[in-house]
Amino acid sequence: MPPFRLVSTTGGQSYELAPGRSLVIGRGLNTDLALHDPTISRRHAELTVVEGEVQVRDLGSSNGTWINGRRVSAAQLRANDSITFGKVAFRLHDARPSHPVGPAPVAPGPAGAAGTSARGSGAVAGNGPAGGAMSSVSTAAGGTIVRQLLVSGGMPPGLTSRDGPGAAGRLKLDAASTAERQAKKLSLLLEVSQKLAGELDLDRLLRTVADMTFEVLNVDRVSVLLRNEGTGVLVPTISRSRHGDTQVQDVPRSIAEKVVEERVAVVSQNAPADARFKGKSIVMQSVRSAMCSPLMASGDRVLGLLYVDNLSAATPFTDEDLQFLVAFSGLAAVAIKNSRYAEQIRRETMVRSNFERYFAPNVAADIAQQEGAVRPGGDRRPLTVLFSDIRGFTAMAESMGPDAIAQLLTEYFSEMVEIVFERGGTLDKFIGDAVMALWGAPVPHADDPDRALQAALAMQQAIGGLNAKWAAQGRPEIGVGIGINHGEAFAGNIGSHRRLEYTVIGDAVNVAARLCAEAGPGEILVSEQFCRTVRAAVEYESLPELALKGKAQAVQVFRVRQMP
């Protein structure tokens, strides 16, 4: 299996990265991974897996290659990193096993006798099927036998049994021969896989897991505990009784801790007398026999556990029951992982659909992956605010048809927004023919004022290019005035629970808007506060102070001289 997989954040595209081979991403037909998006260059970037690492090289793309929100020309991509080509975002997944898959090592013993290993009180006996190792421990009086199966990286073990073909277990299968029983078990697991794979809602999925457990195993109770992804604590999520009781039953702590800590599936045919399980909860709950398996979808990561028990000792669990439970748990773990991933994709898609209107694609992708990204509220922070406005647009629009106005504004806004995004800015909103952009939120940079100034200069230059094109087409030309200010303002999500918009509010915003209103065609007016924060050497022309409504003191205004 290739060690890495590149998965789009929408979940619709997935590509394997093979060792030693370069993958060229682009819009052209001769690329290895063709992305049909206008923000993708014909040959956009190249990915190469070298010695277990993914090397990224941008091939001179127009809209850049971004890793975790940072534009790169050459860099290393690590597992779980986000990478954005233009506006198309992906995430790198590491498919390499964290340890070799295979049976646990055992110490050699005499023929017919169990070998032993020095792991706590658990003596390992013999080799189990592929993917695990069986062990058995005999206690004193009572002759209790505990079997355990090492679950290796979520790989299901074989479905054979050491109890012999005549052993009566709790698995609901009727077969005349061993071969027929094997075929029926595999068919049953296929049916389980198909039912679980089609359910992405976690609550419904867990109910299906519980219901199907009763269908395939003759048990009295079934419980699923899931680990909190933040704290790692096991949380009882669903509990069912064959008698219809849905009250959450406590899974014996001694069993749960052993399963999670040692990553083993266990079966006990007489739990109260079992020396391995000394917890009082087993006795208090009258548990006679129990099985428990970790929920592991990949690697050594335990998502939770699946627990079943019986309150009577009429028929004990067998090796076959335990191995089938492990295989069943593996399928359930994959379904749980897919359900969580689908929910994450749904949330990220919803957030991105809102935030891509305001942020560069790579920034929107990072915000979408953050918990609580769309909650109301915000904070006060230093910001640089830019307003640009077309001079005389109202009079111009009176002589133009609606389609011509829409086309002109679309071309104009498209150029302006790309300039803002390329310099790490946030598009706040369009106000008629005006553009409001800001730097410093939600992701601040040390050189935000410089970025805003560079954007303003690039805007005026781009407008010159648009005018030249429109003049050749016999269309009207435009002149744009720009105002920039720096100061403290509130930045955050404003609105109701039904609709939230990211915006900024404060005196710094009002001053920037007023500077824009005073700027003539081709001018960039800035405040004294802004000039103090810009690091680059810039030539300014001092203008008369500007009196603003609601402010006791006038604002000193400067005109930026156009750079060559």
C-alpha positions as CSV (number, residue, x, y, z in Angstrom):
1,M,0.0,0.0,0.0
2,P,1.4,3.5,-0.8
3,P,2.3,5.2,2.4
4,F,0.4,8.5,1.8
5,R,-3.0,9.5,0.4
6,L,-4.0,13.0,-0.7
7,V,-7.7,13.5,0.2
8,S,-9.7,16.6,-0.8
9,T,-11.4,18.4,2.1
10,T,-14.8,17.9,0.4
11,G,-14.1,14.1,0.4
12,G,-14.8,13.8,-3.3
13,Q,-11.2,13.2,-4.5
14,S,-8.5,10.9,-3.2
15,Y,-5.1,10.1,-4.7
16,E,-2.4,7.7,-3.6
17,L,1.2,9.0,-3.5
18,A,3.6,6.1,-4.5
19,P,7.2,6.2,-3.2
20,G,9.8,7.4,-5.7
21,R,7.2,8.8,-8.1
22,S,6.5,12.5,-8.8
23,L,2.9,13.6,-9.1
24,V,2.3,16.8,-11.1
25,I,-0.9,18.7,-10.2
26,G,-2.4,21.1,-12.7
27,R,-5.2,22.0,-15.1
28,G,-3.5,20.6,-18.1
29,L,-4.4,17.3,-19.7
30,N,-0.8,16.0,-19.4
31,T,-0.7,16.3,-15.7
32,D,-0.9,13.3,-13.3
33,L,-3.6,14.9,-11.2
34,A,-5.9,17.2,-13.2
35,L,-7.9,19.7,-11.2
36,H,-10.4,21.6,-13.4
37,D,-10.6,24.8,-11.5
38,P,-9.8,28.3,-12.8
39,T,-7.5,29.0,-9.9
40,I,-5.2,26.1,-10.9
41,S,-2.4,26.7,-13.3
42,R,-1.7,24.3,-16.2
43,R,1.3,22.9,-14.3
44,H,0.7,24.0,-10.7
45,A,2.8,22.0,-8.3
46,E,4.7,18.7,-8.0
47,L,4.6,16.2,-5.1
48,T,7.3,13.6,-4.6
49,V,7.6,10.9,-1.9
50,V,11.3,10.5,-1.1
51,E,12.5,8.3,1.8
52,G,9.1,8.4,3.6
53,E,8.6,12.1,3.2
54,V,6.4,14.2,0.8
55,Q,8.3,17.0,-0.9
56,V,6.2,19.8,-2.4
57,R,7.4,22.1,-5.2
58,D,5.4,24.9,-6.6
59,L,5.9,25.1,-10.4
60,G,5.4,28.9,-10.7
61,S,1.6,28.9,-10.3
62,S,-0.4,32.1,-10.5
63,N,-2.4,31.6,-7.3
64,G,0.2,29.7,-5.3
65,T,0.5,26.6,-3.3
66,W,-0.3,26.9,0.4
67,I,0.6,24.5,3.3
68,N,-1.4,25.2,6.5
69,G,-2.2,28.7,5.4
70,R,1.4,29.6,4.4
71,R,2.4,30.1,0.8
72,V,5.4,28.0,-0.2
73,S,7.6,27.5,-3.2
74,A,9.3,24.3,-1.9
75,A,8.5,22.6,1.4
76,Q,7.8,19.3,3.2
77,L,4.2,18.1,3.6
78,R,3.5,16.1,6.8
79,A,0.7,13.8,7.8
80,N,-2.6,15.8,8.6
81,D,-1.2,19.0,7.0
82,S,-3.6,20.9,4.7
83,I,-2.3,21.8,1.2
84,T,-4.2,24.2,-1.1
85,F,-3.6,24.5,-4.8
86,G,-5.2,27.8,-5.8
87,K,-8.6,27.4,-4.2
88,V,-8.6,23.6,-4.1
89,A,-7.8,22.2,-0.7
90,F,-6.5,18.7,0.3
91,R,-5.3,17.0,3.4
92,L,-2.4,14.4,3.6
93,H,-3.2,11.1,5.3
94,D,-0.5,8.7,6.4
95,A,-1.5,5.2,5.5
96,R,1.7,3.5,6.9
97,P,1.1,1.0,9.7
98,S,2.5,2.2,13.0
99,H,3.9,-1.3,13.8
100,P,4.3,-4.7,12.0
101,V,1.1,-6.7,11.8
102,G,1.3,-10.2,13.0
103,P,1.0,-12.6,15.9
104,A,2.4,-11.6,19.3
105,P,5.8,-13.3,20.0
106,V,5.6,-16.4,22.2
107,A,8.2,-18.3,24.1
108,P,8.8,-21.9,23.0
109,G,7.4,-24.6,25.2
110,P,7.3,-28.4,25.2
111,A,5.0,-30.2,22.8
112,G,1.4,-29.9,23.8
113,A,2.2,-27.3,26.5
114,A,1.5,-23.6,26.5
115,G,4.5,-21.3,26.2
116,T,4.7,-18.3,28.5
117,S,5.6,-14.7,28.2
118,A,6.5,-12.2,30.9
119,R,3.7,-9.7,30.5
120,G,2.1,-9.1,33.9
121,S,-0.1,-12.0,35.0
122,G,-1.1,-13.0,31.5
123,A,0.5,-16.2,30.2
124,V,0.4,-16.4,26.4
125,A,-0.5,-19.8,25.1
126,G,0.3,-20.9,21.6
127,N,-0.1,-18.9,18.4
128,G,-3.5,-17.6,17.4
129,P,-4.7,-16.8,13.8
130,A,-3.2,-14.1,11.7
131,G,-3.6,-10.7,13.4
132,G,-3.6,-11.9,17.0
133,A,-2.4,-14.3,19.6
134,M,-4.6,-16.3,22.0
135,S,-3.7,-16.7,25.7
136,S,-5.3,-18.7,28.5
137,V,-4.9,-18.4,32.2
138,S,-6.1,-20.9,34.8
139,T,-7.0,-19.7,38.3
140,A,-7.1,-21.8,41.4
141,A,-10.4,-23.1,42.8
142,G,-13.1,-22.7,40.2
143,G,-11.0,-23.5,37.1
144,T,-11.9,-20.2,35.4
145,I,-10.4,-19.8,31.9
146,V,-9.8,-16.3,30.5
147,R,-8.9,-16.0,26.8
148,Q,-7.6,-12.9,25.2
149,L,-6.9,-11.9,21.6
150,L,-4.3,-9.3,20.7
151,V,-5.9,-6.8,18.3
152,S,-3.2,-5.6,15.9
153,G,-3.8,-2.3,14.2
154,G,-7.5,-3.0,13.5
155,M,-6.7,-6.0,11.3
156,P,-9.4,-8.7,11.9
157,P,-8.1,-12.1,12.9
158,G,-9.0,-15.3,11.3
159,L,-12.3,-16.9,12.1
160,T,-11.1,-20.3,13.2
161,S,-11.6,-21.7,16.7
162,R,-9.4,-23.8,19.0
163,D,-12.5,-25.2,20.7
164,G,-13.2,-27.7,18.0
165,P,-16.1,-28.0,15.5
166,G,-18.4,-29.4,18.2
167,A,-18.1,-26.5,20.6
168,A,-21.4,-24.7,21.3
169,G,-20.8,-21.0,21.4
170,R,-23.1,-17.9,21.3
171,L,-22.7,-17.2,17.6
172,K,-26.1,-17.7,15.8
173,L,-25.0,-19.9,13.0
174,D,-26.2,-23.4,11.8
175,A,-23.8,-25.3,9.6
176,A,-23.2,-29.0,8.7
177,S,-19.5,-28.7,8.2
178,T,-16.5,-26.5,9.2
179,A,-16.2,-25.2,5.6
180,E,-19.9,-24.3,5.5
181,R,-19.6,-22.5,8.9
182,Q,-16.6,-20.5,7.6
183,A,-18.5,-19.4,4.5
184,K,-21.5,-18.4,6.6
185,K,-19.4,-16.3,9.0
186,L,-17.8,-14.5,6.1
187,S,-21.2,-13.9,4.5
188,L,-22.5,-12.6,7.8
189,L,-19.6,-10.2,8.1
190,L,-20.1,-9.0,4.6
191,E,-23.8,-8.2,5.4
192,V,-22.7,-6.4,8.6
193,S,-20.2,-4.3,6.6
194,Q,-22.8,-3.3,4.0
195,K,-25.3,-2.3,6.6
196,L,-22.8,-0.3,8.7
197,A,-21.1,1.4,5.7
198,G,-24.4,3.0,4.6
199,E,-25.0,4.8,7.8
200,L,-23.1,8.1,8.4
201,D,-25.2,9.5,11.3
202,L,-23.3,8.4,14.4
203,D,-26.4,8.0,16.7
204,R,-28.2,5.8,14.1
205,L,-25.0,3.9,13.4
206,L,-24.5,3.0,17.1
207,R,-28.1,1.8,17.3
208,T,-27.5,-0.3,14.3
209,V,-24.3,-1.8,15.9
210,A,-26.3,-2.7,19.0
211,D,-29.2,-4.2,17.1
212,M,-26.9,-6.3,14.8
213,T,-24.9,-7.5,17.8
214,F,-28.1,-9.1,19.2
215,E,-28.9,-10.5,15.7
216,V,-25.5,-12.4,15.4
217,L,-24.7,-13.2,19.0
218,N,-26.8,-14.7,21.8
219,V,-26.0,-12.2,24.5
220,D,-28.1,-10.5,27.2
221,R,-26.5,-7.0,27.1
222,V,-24.4,-4.9,24.7
223,S,-22.7,-1.6,25.3
224,V,-20.6,0.8,23.3
225,L,-18.2,3.2,24.9
226,L,-16.4,5.8,22.8
227,R,-13.3,7.7,23.8
228,N,-13.6,11.5,24.0
229,E,-11.2,12.8,21.4
230,G,-10.1,15.6,23.6
231,T,-9.6,13.9,27.0
232,G,-9.3,10.3,26.0
233,V,-11.9,9.3,28.7
234,L,-14.2,6.4,27.8
235,V,-17.8,7.7,27.6
236,P,-20.8,5.3,27.7
237,T,-22.6,6.1,24.4
238,I,-25.2,3.4,24.0
239,S,-26.4,0.4,26.0
240,R,-29.1,-2.1,25.2
241,S,-30.6,-5.2,26.9
242,R,-32.2,-8.1,25.2
243,H,-35.2,-7.4,27.5
244,G,-35.6,-3.9,26.1
245,D,-33.9,-2.0,28.9
246,T,-32.1,1.0,27.4
247,Q,-30.6,2.3,30.6
248,V,-26.9,2.7,30.4
249,Q,-25.2,-0.2,32.1
250,D,-21.7,0.2,33.6
251,V,-19.0,-1.8,31.8
252,P,-16.8,-3.3,34.5
253,R,-13.8,-0.9,34.8
254,S,-11.3,-3.7,35.2
255,I,-12.3,-5.1,31.8
256,A,-12.5,-1.8,30.1
257,E,-9.1,-0.7,31.3
258,K,-7.4,-4.0,30.3
259,V,-9.0,-3.8,26.8
260,V,-7.9,-0.2,26.2
261,E,-4.5,-0.2,27.8
262,E,-3.3,-3.6,26.4
263,R,-5.4,-3.4,23.1
264,V,-6.7,-6.9,23.5
265,A,-10.1,-8.5,23.2
266,V,-11.0,-10.6,26.2
267,V,-13.5,-13.3,27.1
268,S,-14.3,-14.7,30.5
269,Q,-16.6,-17.6,31.1
270,N,-16.9,-17.0,34.9
271,A,-16.1,-13.3,35.4
272,P,-16.8,-13.1,39.2
273,A,-14.2,-15.9,39.9
274,D,-11.7,-14.6,37.3
275,A,-8.5,-13.5,39.0
276,R,-7.8,-11.1,36.1
277,F,-11.0,-9.1,36.9
278,K,-11.1,-8.0,40.5
279,G,-13.5,-5.1,40.2
280,K,-16.5,-5.1,42.5
281,S,-18.8,-4.0,39.6
282,I,-18.6,-7.5,38.1
283,V,-20.0,-9.1,41.2
284,M,-22.5,-6.3,41.8
285,Q,-23.9,-6.6,38.3
286,S,-24.1,-10.5,38.5
287,V,-22.0,-10.8,35.3
288,R,-21.4,-14.5,34.6
289,S,-19.6,-14.3,31.3
290,A,-18.4,-11.4,29.2
291,M,-16.6,-10.4,26.0
292,C,-15.1,-7.1,25.2
293,S,-13.2,-5.9,22.1
294,P,-11.4,-2.5,21.4
295,L,-12.8,-0.5,18.5
296,M,-9.7,0.1,16.3
297,A,-10.0,1.4,12.8
298,S,-6.3,1.8,12.0
299,G,-2.9,1.8,13.7
300,D,-3.0,1.6,17.5
301,R,-5.7,4.2,18.0
302,V,-8.6,3.0,20.1
303,L,-11.8,4.7,19.3
304,G,-13.7,3.0,22.1
305,L,-14.9,-0.6,23.0
306,L,-17.7,-3.0,22.3
307,Y,-18.8,-5.0,25.3
308,V,-21.3,-7.9,25.6
309,D,-22.2,-10.1,28.5
310,N,-24.5,-12.8,29.8
311,L,-26.1,-12.9,33.2
312,S,-26.4,-16.7,33.2
313,A,-23.7,-19.3,32.6
314,A,-25.8,-21.8,30.5
315,T,-23.5,-21.6,27.5
316,P,-20.0,-20.2,27.7
317,F,-18.3,-18.0,25.1
318,T,-15.9,-19.7,22.8
319,D,-12.7,-18.7,20.9
320,E,-14.9,-18.4,17.8
321,D,-17.2,-16.0,19.5
322,L,-14.3,-13.8,20.6
323,Q,-12.7,-13.8,17.1
324,F,-16.0,-13.0,15.5
325,L,-16.5,-10.1,18.0
326,V,-13.1,-8.7,17.0
327,A,-13.9,-8.9,13.3
328,F,-17.3,-7.3,14.0
329,S,-15.7,-4.6,16.1
330,G,-13.2,-3.8,13.3
331,L,-16.1,-3.2,10.9
332,A,-17.9,-1.1,13.5
333,A,-14.8,1.0,14.2
334,V,-14.3,1.7,10.5
335,A,-17.9,2.8,10.2
336,I,-17.6,5.1,13.3
337,K,-14.4,6.6,11.9
338,N,-16.2,7.2,8.6
339,S,-19.2,8.7,10.4
340,R,-16.9,11.2,12.3
341,Y,-15.1,12.0,9.1
342,A,-18.3,12.7,7.2
343,E,-19.5,15.0,10.0
344,Q,-16.2,16.8,9.9
345,I,-16.5,17.2,6.1
346,R,-20.1,18.4,6.4
347,R,-19.1,21.0,9.1
348,E,-16.0,22.2,7.2
349,T,-18.0,22.5,3.9
350,M,-20.7,24.6,5.7
351,V,-18.1,26.8,7.3
352,R,-16.1,27.2,4.1
353,S,-19.2,28.0,2.0
354,N,-19.6,31.0,4.4
355,F,-16.0,32.0,5.0
356,E,-14.6,31.6,1.4
357,R,-16.5,34.8,0.6
358,Y,-14.2,36.7,3.0
359,F,-10.9,34.8,3.2
360,A,-8.3,33.4,0.8
361,P,-9.1,29.7,0.2
362,N,-6.2,28.4,2.3
363,V,-7.3,30.6,5.2
364,A,-10.9,29.5,4.9
365,A,-9.8,25.9,4.9
366,D,-7.9,26.3,8.1
367,I,-10.8,28.2,9.8
368,A,-13.2,25.4,8.7
369,Q,-11.1,22.9,10.6
370,Q,-11.3,24.8,13.9
371,E,-13.9,24.0,16.5
372,G,-16.3,26.9,17.1
373,A,-15.4,28.8,14.0
374,V,-18.9,30.0,13.4
375,R,-19.9,31.0,16.9
376,P,-21.1,34.6,17.6
377,G,-18.6,36.9,19.2
378,G,-15.1,38.3,18.7
379,D,-12.5,40.5,20.3
380,R,-10.8,43.9,20.0
381,R,-7.5,43.9,18.1
382,P,-5.3,46.2,16.0
383,L,-6.4,46.1,12.4
384,T,-5.6,47.8,9.1
385,V,-8.7,48.7,7.1
386,L,-8.9,49.5,3.4
387,F,-11.8,51.0,1.4
388,S,-11.8,51.4,-2.4
389,D,-14.6,53.1,-4.3
390,I,-15.2,53.9,-8.0
391,R,-15.4,57.7,-8.5
392,G,-18.5,58.8,-10.4
393,F,-19.9,55.4,-10.8
394,T,-23.5,56.5,-10.3
395,A,-23.4,58.8,-13.2
396,M,-21.6,56.2,-15.3
397,A,-24.2,53.6,-14.5
398,E,-27.1,55.8,-15.7
399,S,-25.8,55.5,-19.3
400,M,-25.1,51.7,-19.1
401,G,-27.5,48.8,-19.3
402,P,-27.9,46.4,-16.3
403,D,-25.9,43.6,-18.1
404,A,-23.0,46.0,-18.9
405,I,-22.9,47.2,-15.3
406,A,-22.9,43.7,-13.9
407,Q,-20.1,42.6,-16.3
408,L,-18.0,45.7,-15.4
409,L,-18.4,45.2,-11.6
410,T,-17.7,41.4,-11.9
411,E,-14.4,42.0,-13.7
412,Y,-13.5,44.8,-11.3
413,F,-14.3,42.9,-8.1
414,S,-12.6,39.8,-9.3
415,E,-9.3,41.6,-9.8
416,M,-9.6,43.5,-6.5
417,V,-10.5,40.4,-4.5
418,E,-7.6,38.3,-5.9
419,I,-5.2,41.1,-5.0
420,V,-6.5,41.2,-1.4
421,F,-6.3,37.4,-1.0
422,E,-2.8,37.2,-2.5
423,R,-1.6,39.6,0.2
424,G,-3.2,37.7,3.1
425,G,-6.1,40.1,3.5
426,T,-9.8,39.5,4.4
427,L,-12.6,40.6,2.2
428,D,-15.2,42.1,4.5
429,K,-17.9,43.1,2.1
430,F,-18.9,44.8,-1.1
431,I,-20.8,48.1,-0.6
432,G,-22.4,49.0,-3.9
433,D,-19.3,49.6,-6.1
434,A,-17.0,49.8,-3.1
435,V,-14.7,47.2,-1.6
436,M,-13.9,46.9,2.1
437,A,-10.9,44.7,3.1
438,L,-8.9,44.3,6.3
439,W,-5.6,42.9,7.6
440,G,-5.0,41.6,11.1
441,A,-8.0,39.3,11.5
442,P,-8.7,36.5,11.8
443,V,-5.0,35.7,11.1
444,P,-2.7,38.5,12.1
445,H,0.7,39.1,10.5
446,A,3.5,41.3,11.8
447,D,3.5,43.3,8.5
448,D,-0.2,43.7,8.0
449,P,0.0,47.5,7.3
450,D,2.6,46.8,4.6
451,R,0.5,44.1,3.1
452,A,-2.5,46.6,2.9
453,L,-0.3,49.2,1.2
454,Q,1.0,46.7,-1.3
455,A,-2.5,45.7,-2.1
456,A,-3.6,49.3,-2.6
457,L,-0.7,50.0,-5.0
458,A,-1.5,46.7,-6.9
459,M,-5.2,47.7,-7.1
460,Q,-4.4,51.0,-8.8
461,Q,-2.0,49.2,-11.2
462,A,-4.6,46.6,-12.0
463,I,-7.2,49.3,-12.7
464,G,-4.9,50.7,-15.2
465,G,-4.7,47.4,-17.0
466,L,-8.5,47.0,-16.9
467,N,-9.0,50.5,-18.3
468,A,-6.6,49.7,-21.2
469,K,-8.6,46.6,-22.0
470,W,-12.0,48.3,-21.7
471,A,-10.9,51.2,-23.9
472,A,-9.9,48.8,-26.6
473,Q,-13.4,47.3,-26.4
474,G,-15.1,50.7,-26.5
475,R,-16.2,50.4,-22.9
476,P,-16.0,53.2,-20.3
477,E,-12.9,53.6,-18.1
478,I,-13.0,54.1,-14.3
479,G,-11.0,55.9,-11.6
480,V,-10.8,54.5,-8.0
481,G,-10.0,56.2,-4.8
482,I,-8.6,54.3,-1.8
483,G,-8.4,55.0,1.9
484,I,-6.4,53.1,4.5
485,N,-6.3,53.5,8.3
486,H,-4.8,51.5,11.2
487,G,-6.2,51.2,14.7
488,E,-8.0,49.1,17.2
489,A,-11.4,47.7,16.3
490,F,-13.8,44.8,17.1
491,A,-13.5,41.8,14.8
492,G,-15.7,38.8,14.9
493,N,-18.9,37.0,13.9
494,I,-22.0,39.3,14.1
495,G,-25.6,38.3,13.5
496,S,-28.1,35.7,14.7
497,H,-27.9,32.0,15.1
498,R,-29.4,31.7,11.6
499,R,-26.9,33.9,9.8
500,L,-23.5,35.1,11.0
501,E,-21.1,37.3,9.1
502,Y,-17.5,38.1,9.9
503,T,-16.9,41.8,10.1
504,V,-15.1,44.6,11.9
505,I,-16.6,47.6,13.8
506,G,-15.0,50.6,15.3
507,D,-13.6,54.1,14.9
508,A,-10.7,52.8,12.8
509,V,-13.2,51.5,10.2
510,N,-15.0,54.9,10.0
511,V,-11.8,56.8,9.5
512,A,-10.8,54.5,6.6
513,A,-14.2,55.0,5.0
514,R,-13.9,58.8,5.3
515,L,-10.4,58.8,3.8
516,C,-11.7,56.7,0.8
517,A,-14.5,59.2,0.3
518,E,-12.0,62.1,0.1
519,A,-9.6,60.2,-2.3
520,G,-9.7,61.2,-5.9
521,P,-9.3,58.9,-8.9
522,G,-6.0,57.1,-8.7
523,E,-5.3,58.4,-5.2
524,I,-4.4,56.4,-2.0
525,L,-5.0,58.5,1.2
526,V,-3.7,57.2,4.5
527,S,-3.9,58.3,8.1
528,E,-0.9,59.4,10.3
529,Q,-1.5,56.4,12.5
530,F,-1.1,54.1,9.5
531,C,2.1,55.8,8.4
532,R,3.6,55.1,11.8
533,T,3.0,51.4,11.5
534,V,4.3,50.8,8.0
535,R,7.8,49.4,7.9
536,A,8.6,49.9,4.2
537,A,10.2,53.2,3.1
538,V,7.3,55.1,1.5
539,E,7.1,58.6,0.1
540,Y,4.1,60.6,1.3
541,E,2.6,64.0,0.4
542,S,1.1,65.8,3.4
543,L,-2.4,67.1,2.9
544,P,-4.6,69.4,5.0
545,E,-6.1,67.9,8.2
546,L,-9.4,66.3,7.7
547,A,-12.3,67.1,10.2
548,L,-14.4,64.0,10.8
549,K,-17.9,64.0,12.2
550,G,-18.0,62.7,15.8
551,K,-14.2,63.2,16.4
552,A,-12.9,66.1,18.5
553,Q,-9.6,66.3,16.7
554,A,-9.0,66.5,13.0
555,V,-7.1,63.7,11.2
556,Q,-3.8,64.3,9.5
557,V,-4.0,62.9,6.0
558,F,-1.2,61.8,3.6
559,R,-1.3,60.9,-0.1
560,V,0.9,58.0,-1.1
561,R,3.0,58.7,-4.1
562,Q,2.7,56.0,-6.7
563,M,5.7,53.7,-6.8
564,P,7.4,53.0,-10.1
